[in-house]
Amino acid sequence: MVEQWQPWSWKAPEGGPDDKRNLSRQDAHDRVTGQALYTSDIRLPGMLYAKILTSPYAHAKILRMDTSEAEAIAGVRDILKYNDPDISKDNVTGCYVNNAFNLLTLPGTGDFYQHPVGAAVVADSEEICDRALRLIKIEWEERPFILDMEESLEPNAPKIMAEVKRLDATAKEPNTIVTREVMIGDVDQGFANADKIIEYAIHRAVNTPAGVEPMVCVAQWRGDFLDIWVHHNFNLQAALSSENDPAVQFDRIGREEISKSRAGSVPQSMGREKLPPFTHWSKITLTFPYQGSLFGGISWLAYSYAFVRLAVIVAKRAAGRPVKLIYDESNFYCGGDESGTYACKVGAKKDGTITAYEWHVIGAVNGATEKTRECTGIPNIRGTQKWAFTNTSYVSCWRHGAHCCVPHNVMFDRVAGEFGLDPTEVALINDGCNGHYWDWITQYQKENNFPQRQSLREVIALGKKAIDWGIKWHAPGKRKLPNGRMHGLGFMSINEWSSSLMGTPALPCLILRDGTVTIVGTRSDMGIDSESGFRQCVAAEMGMKYEDTAIQEQRSDNNAYLFSGPGGSFGTTATTPQLVLGAKELKQKILQCAVAPRSIGGREVSFFAGKRPEDLDIKDSVVFEKKNPANRRTVAEIGAAFWSTDPAISHPVAGILAGMTSGGKPDQRPYAMSRQAHFIEVEVDTETGQVDVTNIVCVNDVGHVFNIKGVEGQQYGGAIMGLSRSATEERVWCPRTGVALNHDLIGYQMGTMNDYPLVQCIFSESHLGYSSYGCCGIGEDVGAAMSGITAGAIYNAIGKWIFDYPITAAKVLRALGKI
């Protein structure tokens, strides 16, 4: 029988730090003083450097390669070529979206500008690598390229990327990767029931996360043992369990190649042995240094594993010397997953109730049945999609969810505009979960021990008050400011991310030593400070002072304890249940130690003689008798007395969601009940087209707050990133050559805090998430949500719809008929 496990129903402990806002960061000293070691900072004795050739063309195949001049340079130790037996069979799942196609780690064909291709040079320094790469002589065969996905979908389009293996071989067009249709309800009947049907199109340009640390990986072999230092935002120890990921591939490929070479069918490459099979995962040790920004350089997604694999391969050839592989251009080699064209059809009644919608997406991801489905009662939905290769870049998720948020936001704005309604009221009238309206959700909350609250109504009320919506809201194009500019308000709302536990295992271990509770585990530290939240969670649950907790992390072997990923939208939700259980267990062990006898001078004595564990409690790192608080001992005293014979260690196994029902019937589906709402105020200059954002309000219901500054950091940073993608971020290619024109931080217009006003960050705690105390995720979602918010604000200012993102000054003037 499965024991019922509902972490949202756990009572949050009282006490803890009086001001959670002032929690000290464990990493603060290292970061502020510059002592923090990032992956790029790793220096090992005898370390070599490796760099990769990149394609100067949008699409070209290597016909011949001459590396003789490069090999002759003093300090060049090795050149691994695309047709070398050590690399020829090494492939990797190469795309974020459904892992829909496979790529070689070091291909002989460049599929986009700056695609890593052809050769990797290993040398004594970066400078020697750069010089050697310039001396490699290549005869290229330029191939047709396509930059526009709609053109690539044409039946008569030239076939591109023919060497790439598509996992769906049923597509008829030469370049199509995916064709998909999902239907929920009766869409045709929903449109028939509507008072009006609205049709429009949204276009999202390709953007990318320009960042601060390029892709880098350090690898070293010690016989059959492998050490890896990674720039990665996901715990590779879990990722390596996939058949398409490095160590498993090394294992499989190594066995195959060694077997073949022994049979004499495959020659050894330059006398080097093939990669050996791994018989034990404990032979791999991963170290996660500090990471240079989540949005800076590719990290946890599928194609980035290729660089880890390549680093391991060149290190194997280096006969025990460590090798640092660097890909300087990695900041721009992937594009956001929301780029594409969305053809939308929406049916709605005059009161704003949406009866049906249909989104046809030409792009990598179709969000029609994702987050909008999760957080509305809309019963009838059709989502269709076509996705094809282009010679721009591979697809990745950055502030993931914009592919859902932008059409979701635009849909509510368009319905409100069509019927002269307030968009906040349109959002509320459609609020719900998975096709159920809020009266159904209220019953679900009662049955499953949730508070009876409607999160969206609460966050909208908080945001409207903060921005003075009731005073400032007006009909489109009706308010001209004294400075001559037009005033506008924008709004969007959607659910929070990671309302469920995602089934992600989190296995941290808690240890008491010298009065400090240490959380032991591996987790990539990108600066978002989940650690302070984890420490606060353990301290509050155990009755410890926050300063008497610590994190010990960033190294992994087969037996290491794992945090579940980098944080973001699911780190806190997946990890804190384990921490709560561990804290409860460790507290109980401390209390047991406090009453247990110990031998002193041949006598059996106890800190709390004659007492039972239930007679005691802990507060401010002190164990005390409940009925006689003056009878007390510090946790440090108790821990020191018993550490050598009975160390206080906790590593319980978290349960799974159980006992959930809806309508009295078992229902294990988590319904996303927590919401976020965002508001902006703009001024539009109708002579220049300039749009200035003058006010920003972010309201997030995170269920339960563990780290206030962490929540505000996600809100503030997400708002700037989202607005930047909405207004300025766009990659540009030369239409004649396909070469990128703005792959640098000068030409790529990424917004910063200097471009936007102070963000008002407001949080709400409804306890409607499925994790500890009802918490849910916030990472990624603010940036995704605000990636399309400017359209509604500009419409409110000038009365013209613009759905071509980013919405630049030129597009505003074009909408006004001035250019």
N, C-alpha and C positions, 0 to 999 in steps of 0.2 A: 504493500500500500504506500503510495506516494504521500509524504507529509505535505500538508498545505504550506505554500511558501509565497507570501505576498509582501515584498519589501516596501511597497508604498504604504502599507498599513503599520509599519514599525513606527513607534513614537520617537520623535526626534529628542535627543537628550537636552536637558536644560543646562545652563552654565556655559563654560568655555570662555574664551576671550570676550571681554566686554565690548570690544570694537573689532569686528571681523575685518574691517577695512584696513586695519593697521597690522595685519599679519606680516611678519618679517619673511622675506624670501630666502630660502637656503642658498640659492645661486646668486644672490645679489652681489656679494663681494667679488666673486669671480668675474661676473659680467662687467661691473662698474670699473674694476681695476685693470681689465683687459687680460686677466689671467685665465679666463675660460678658454679651453681648448676645443675648437671646432674641428671637424674632420679635415678641413684644409690645413689645419695647423699641425697635424700629426707628423712628427719627424722620428724616424727609427734608424738605428745604426746600420750603415750600409745600404740605405734605401735608394732604390732606383725610381725613375719617373716614367710614366707612359702617357702619351697623347695620341689622339685618333685623327686620321685624315678626315676632312669633311668635304661634302660635295659642293663644288662651286656652281652647280647647275640645279635647276628645278627637277630634272629627270634625266639621268644619264647612266650608261653602263660602262664599266671598265673593260676595254678590249685587251690592252696590254699594260703592264706595269714594270718599270725598271727602277729597282731600289739600290743599284750598285753604288751610285754616288753617295746616297744617304748612309749606306752601310760602311763606307770608307771613312766617315767622320769619326775622329777620336771621341770616345765616350758613348758611342752608340753600341748598345749591348745586344739588341735583338730587334727584328722587325717581323711582326706577325701579319701575314697577308691573308686576304679573304679566302684564298684557295688552298691554304695550308691545311693538312689533315687534322691538326690540333683544333681547328675551328670549323671545319667544313660541315660537321653534323650538329653543331651546337645551335639549336633554335630556341626561341622563347615566345611565350604568348605575348603578343605585341600591341595590344590595344586595351584601353580601359573598359570600353563598353562591351560587356558580355564576352570579352576575350574573343572577339569575332574573327581575328586573323592572326597568323603566325609570321614572325620575322626572324631572319638570321641576326645573330649578335653583331657580326661584322660582315655585312653583305658586299657583293661586288657591284651592286647597282644603288645609286643614290636616288631616293624617291622624293626628296625635297631639298631645298637650299639648306646647307649646313647639316645635312644628314650624315651621321658618323658612318664611314664607308671605307672599304678597301684595305686599310693598313693601320696598325698601331705600332708606334715607335717606342722602344724602351731604351732609356739613356741615363746618363749620370745626373742630368739636370733638365729642368723644363726648357731652358734656352736651347740646349742641344736637341731636344725633341722638336722644338719649333723649326730649327734650322734644317734638320733632317727631313721633316715633312715637306718643306719648301723644295727640297732637292729630288723628291720622288717624281719621276717622269711617268706620266700616264697618257695613254691614248684613249680618249673618251668617245663613246657613241652617244650623241645627244638624241634623246627620244621625245616623242610628243608629251606635252604636259597639259594638265587641266587644273585651273585654279577655282573654278566655279562648280559647285556640286550639282546644280541643276543641269549644267552642260554635261557633266560626267554621267548623269543618269540617262542621257539620250541613247536610244538603241544603236545609233550609228556613230557614237562617240568613239574616238580611238582608244584602244585598250591600253591602260596604264597599269603599272605595278603588277605585271603579269607573273613575276616571280614570287609574289606573296600568296601564301596559301590561305584561301577563305574557308572558314569552317562550315559555312552554309553554301553548298555548291549548287543550290536550286535556282539561284537568281539568273534571269534570262539576259539582262543587259550586261555588257562586257565589264562594267566596273562596279556593279551593285553588290554591296556587302549584305544588307538586310532589307527585306520588305516585310512589313508587319502590320497587322490590324487587330485591335482589341475592342470588344464591344461589351458594354454593361447596360442592362435595361433595354428599353425600346426607344431608340433615338428618333426614329421617324415619328412615332406617336408624340414624343416630347416636343418636337418641332411643331406638330399639328396643334398642340395645346397652347402654344405661345401666342402672345398678343403681337409680337414682332420678332422677326429674325434679322440678326445683324451679321454682316460678313465683312471681314477685313483681313489684312496680312501684316505680319510682323517679320522684320528682318534683323538678325543679330550678326554683326561682323565677327570675324575670328579675332579673339584676343588671347592674351597669354599672361602668365604671372611673371613679370620681370622681377628678379630677385637679387639677393646679396651674396649667395654662395653657390658657385657652379657645382655640377655633379662631380663628386670625387669619391674614390674608394681605395683603401689601402688593404693589401692582402699579403700574407706571408705563409709559406709552407714550412713546417718543421717535421720532416719525414712525411708520415701519413696524416699529421695534424695540420689543421688550417685555422689561421687567425685572420679575422676580417674586421676592419674599422670602416663603418659605413656612414654615408650621408643619406639617411633614409628616415622617413617619417612613419614607418610601420615596423613592427617587430618581426624581423626576418625569420626568427626561429620558428614562428608559426607559419609564415609564408613559404618557407622552404619545404613544407610538407607536400606542396603541390607537385604534380608530375611535370609541370612546365617551369619549375623554378630551379635556381642554381644547383643546390647540393644534390637533389634527386636526379637532375640531369647529369651532373658530374658522375654520380653513382652509375646511372644507366649507361651513359655514353662510355664511361671508363671501362665498364665490364664488357660492353660490346667490342670496343676497339682493342682492348687487351686480348680478348678472345680471338679476334680476327688476326691480330699481329702475331700471336703465337702460332696460329695456323698458317702464317705466311702470306695471307691474302691482302694485308695492308702494310705498306712499308712504314717504318718509323720516320718521323719528321726530324731531320738533322740529328738523328741519334737520340732524340729525347723520348722519354717514356710517355705513354698516354696518361691521362688523369686516372688515378687509382680509384677503385670503388670504396665508398665509405661503408664500413660495417657497423659503426656506432655513431650516432649523432653527436656524442660527447667529444668527438674529434674535431668538431667545429666550435670555435669560440668567436662570438660576436661582441664587438665593443661599439657602443653608441656615444660618440662625443656629442658636445652641444651642436645643435643644428642651426644653420643660418636661415631662419625664417621659413615657415610652412609654405608660403607662396613663392619662395625663391629657389629655383632649380627643381627639376623633377625629383620626386621622392618615391612614395610608397606604391606607385601604380605599376602595372604589369611591365611596360616597356623598360622602365628604369632598372628592372632586375638584370637586363642585358649588360649593364655596366658593371654590376657586381660579378656577374659570370665572366666577363672579359678580364676584369682585374685578377680573378682567381686563375684564369688560364695563363695570362702572361706571367703571373707570379710563379706558377708551376714550372714554367720554362726558365725562370731566373735562378734555379738551383738553390733555393733556400733564402735568397735575398728578398727583403720586402719591396713591393712595388706600389707606388701611388699612381693610380689612373685618374687623369683629369680631363674633363670635357668642358672647356671654357664657354662653349656656345649653348650650353644646356638650358640657359634661361629662356630661350626662345624656340626650342625644338618641339614643343607641344602646344596645342591650342585648347581653349576652353570648350567644354562639351555642350554649351548652350548655343553655339554658333549655328546658323542655319536660317531657314525660312519657315514660318508657321502660318498656314492658311486656316483661318478660324471662322467657324459658323456657330452662332449662339442664339438660342431661342429663350425669350424671357417674357414674363408678364409685366403689366404696368407698375405693379408694386415692387418690382425688382427681383422677384423669384425667378431663378433660371430653371427652365424646364428641361433643357438638353443642350449639350455642346459637342462640337466635333472639331478636333484639331488634326490637321494633316501636316506632318513635320518632314521637311527635307533637311536631315541632319542626323547626328549620331545618337541622340537620345530623344525619346518621345515621352514627355511628362504628363500626358493627358490623364492617365489612370494612376498617377502617383500621388503627389501631395495635394492637389486639388480634390481628388477623390477622398483622400484621408481626412480632410478637414471641412467637408461640406456635405449637405444633405442632397445635393444634386443627383437625381436618380438615373439619368440617361446620358451615357458618355460613349463617344466613339473616338478612338485614337488610331490614326494610321501613320505610317512612317516609311520613308525611303532614305537609305544611307549609302553613299558611294565613295569610292576612293577619290581623293584629290591630291595634287602635288603641293600641298601647303605644309602640313605637319600631321603628326598623330594626335589623337584626341585624348584629353585627360580631364579630370574634374578639379576645378579650382573654385573654392567657395561653392561647393557642389549644390545643385538644386535650382540654379537660375533658369534652367530649361523648363522647370515647373513654375517658378515664381513669376517670371516675366509674362507669359500668356495668362496666368491666373490673375495677376494684377490688372493687366490690360482688359480682361474680360469684365471684371467688376466695374472698372472705369467706364468702359463703353456702354454697359447697361445703364449705369447711373446717368451718363451724359445723354443717352437716347431718351430717357423719361424724365429728365430734369430732377434727379434724385441726389441725395447726399451719398457718396460712395461708402461711407462708414455704415449707413443703414442697409445698403445692398449687401455688404459683407455679413452683417448680423442676420438678415432674413434668410440667408443661404447657409448659415453656420450649422455644422453637424459633423458626423463622422461616417465615412464609408457608406454614403447614401441614406443615413439616418439623421433626422432633424433632432433638435436638442431635447425635446420631451422624451424621446427614446433614450438618449444619453443619460438623462437624469435618472431613469430607472436602472440603467446599467451601473451607474455610480452607486446607487443604493445597494444593489445586489453584491457589489464587489468591494465594499468598504472604502470607497473614495469619498472625499468631501463633495457635497452638492453645490457645485460652482460652475459658472459658465465663464471660462477663461477669456474668450474673445470680448465679451461685454466689459470685463474688468480692464483689460489692457487698452481697449479703445477709449474708455472713460478717462483713464490716466493720461493717455496721449493727447486727447482733445483738450483736456484741462491745461496741460503743459504748454500747448501751442496756441491756446485761445481760439480753438476751432469755431466755437459758437459765435464769436464776435467777427472773426476774419473770413469765414467761409462765405463765398459769393458765387453767383452764376458766372459761367465762363466769359472771359473778356470784358468784365464789367467794373474792374477797379484799377484806375490809373493813379499811380503814386505821385506825390509832389515833384519827384525827380524826373518825371516823364516816363518812367518805366511801368510795365504792366505787372500787377501782383497776381501770384498764383499759389494755391495750396495743393499738395500731393499727399496721397495716403495709400498704404497697402497693408494687408494682413495675410497671415498664413500660419500653419501650425509650426511648432518647434520641431527640431529634428530629434531623432533617437528617443522617442517616447517609450520604446521597448528596450529590452536588454540585449537584443540582437543576437542572442545565443553565443556571444563572444566570451571565451573563457578568460578569467583574470585570476592569476595565481600568486599574489604577493604573499610574503611571509612576514609575520610580526615577531620581533625579538626584543626582549627586555634585557638590557645590560647596563650597569652603572647608572641606573635610574632613568635611562633614556629608552623610549620605545622606538625601535628602528623598523621602518618599512623597507623590506628587501625585495627588489625586483628589477627587471629591465624595462626601460621605456625611453624612447627617443625624446630628448628635451629640446623643444623648438622655441622655448621662451614664453609659452602661454600660461605657465605657472599653475598647472593642475596640481603640482606637488603641494602647494600651500593648502589647497582644498583637501587633498588626501590626508595631510597631517592634521588639519582641523577636524576632519571626520573621526580619525582615530582618537585624538585628544579629547574631544567632547564625549565620545562614547565610553571612554575608559575613565574619565575624570582626571586626566593628566593636564598639566600645563602645556600650552602649545609649544613653548620653547623646549620642552622635554621630549619632543618627537623629532625624527629625522628621516630622510630618505637616503637609502643606499642603493644605487642603481647603475645602469649603463654598461653592464657586462653580462654575457649570457653564455652558458654551455648547455649540454643536454639536460642538466638537472636544475637549471636556474628557474627562479620564480618570475613570472611574466606579468607586467601590467598589460592591459588589453589595448595596445595601440598607442598612438601619440596623444590622445586626449580628444580635442576637437568635439565632434558631435556625439561621440559614444564613449570616450575614455572614462569620464566620470560615472556615467550610468552603468557601465559594465564593471568598473573596478570597485566602486564604493560598497556594493553589497558584500563583496568578499572582505573588504576592510572592516565593515561593521561586524560581520560574523567573527572575524579574527580578533577584533578588539574586545568583543564580549567574552570570547574564550580566553584570551590572554588576561583580562581582568579577573576572571574566575580563578585562573591559575595563581595570580598574585595573591588573591584573598586566601586561597588554599595554603600557599606558602606562609602567609602571615600567621595562620593558626597551627601549622604543622610543627611538631617538636624538632629540635635540633640539639646536637650534643655539644656541650661546653663544659670542659673540665670534668668529664665523666658524668655530668648531669644532663637530663633531658629538659630543655627549657623551650618556651615559645614566646614569640612577640605578643601574642594575645592568648595567653593560657586560658583554657576552659571555654573559649569562644568558638563559634562555628563561622564558616565563610559568610553565611547569610546575615550574621550579626554586624558585619563590617561593610564599609563603602569606601570609595576613593574620591577625593576632590582636591584639585590643585596639587596633584602628585603626592598626596598624603593619604595613607590608609588610616581610618579612624573607626572607633566603635560608635555605632549609630546612637545608642542610648547614653553614651558617655564620650562625647567628642573630644574631651581633653585627653583621652587615652588614644594616642596616635603614634605612628611611625611613618617615616618617609618611604616611598616606593623604592628609592635608592638603597636604603638600609635593608629592606626585605630582599630585594633582588640580589644584592651583594652576598647575603648570607647563604643563599641557596643556589647561586649560579653554577658552582662547580659540580654539584651533585644532582640538581634538578633544574636545569636551565628552563626559563620561561619562554617557550617558543610556541607560536600559534600559526597553523596553516590549515584551516578547515576548508571543506569543499562546499561551495555555494550550491543552492538548490535550483530548481526550475520553477517557472510560474505554474501554479496549480490552483484548482478550486474555483476558477473563474467561470462565470455564467452570464448569459443574456437571455432574458425571458424565461428564466428558470432552467435553461438547458446549457450544458457545457459549451464553453466558447473560449478558446485559448487565444483568440486574435486580440492583440493590443490595439485599442482605438486611440488615435492621437487627440488628446483633449486639451493640451496646453497650446497657447497661441502667442504670436508676436504681432505687434502693430507698429508701423513706422510712419512718421509725418515729416514733410519738408515744406518750407516756404521759399518761394523763388521770386526774383525780379527779372523780367525779360525786357531787353532793350530792342524795340522793334526796328530801330534804324541799323543796328549792327548785328542783330541776332544773338547777342551775348546773353547767356542765362547764368545768373548768379544765385547760388543757393545761400540764403541768409539765415535759415533756422533749420535745425535738425532735431527731431525727438525720436528716440528709440525706446520702445517698451517691450520687454521680454518676460514672459512668465516661464521661469526655469523650474517651477515646481518647488524646489528647495535649494537655497544658496549655501554652498560650502565655502566659496571664496569670492567675496564681493568684487574685489579688484579684477579677478579673473573674468567675471561676468562683464564688467564694464569694459575691460580690454577687448573682449569679443564684440561688444556693441560698438565701441568707438572705432576700432580698426575695421570691422565689417562695414560700418556705414561709409567710411572713406573709400574702401575698396569697391563697394557696390556702386556708389555714386560715380566713381572714376570709370567703371566699366559702362555705366549708363551714359556718360557724357563725353568721354575723351578716348578711351582705350580702343585702338584698332590697329591691326597689323596690315601693312600695305605691301603688295608685290608688284613688280614691273609686269604689265600685261604682255610685253613682247618677249621677255626672257624668263619670266617666272621667278626671278631672283628677288629676295626680300629687300625692301628699301629702308625699313626703320627698325631693324633688329638691334637696337641699342637703347640706352636710357635717355638719349637726347631726342631721338625721333619718335620713340614710343611714349605717348603722352599718359603716363601713369600719375593719377592724382595723389597728392599728399595732404597732410593736415594743414599745410599753409594755404591750400586751395579752397578750404571749406571752413565754416564757422564751428565754434565749440558745439559738441554734440551733447544734448541732454540725455543721459543714460538713466533709465528707470527700470526697475525689475519688480516682478510680482511673484509671490510664492503661493500657488494654489494647491500644491501637493497632488497634482493630477498626472504626474509621470509614473512610470512603472518601476522605477529603481528606488534606491534607498530614500525613505521619507517622502516619496513621491517626486523625486527629482527627474529631470529630463535634460537633453542636450541643448547647447546653444551654439557650439562651434560650427562654422561654415554658414549658418543660416541667415545671419544679418546681411552679410555681403551678397548672398544669393538673392535675398528678398529685395534689397534696394537696388539691384542691377537694372530694374526697369521703372523705378518710381518717378523719374523725371517726366515721363510722357504725360501722366495725369496732371502734374503740376503745370507743365507748359500749356496744356489744353485749358486748364482753369484760368491761365493768364491771358492767352491770346485767342482762345476758341477754335484752335486748329489742332487736329490729331497728327502726331508724327510718331510712327512706329518703326523707324529705321535707326537702329542703335549702332554706334553711339550717336546721340542727338546733338550734333554740332551746330555752331552759329550759322553755317551755310544752309543747313537743312531747315533751320527756323526761318531764315529769309526766303527760302524756296517755298515753304508752306504759306508764307505771307504774300507770295506772288511778287517779291521784290528782286529776285534774280531768276 
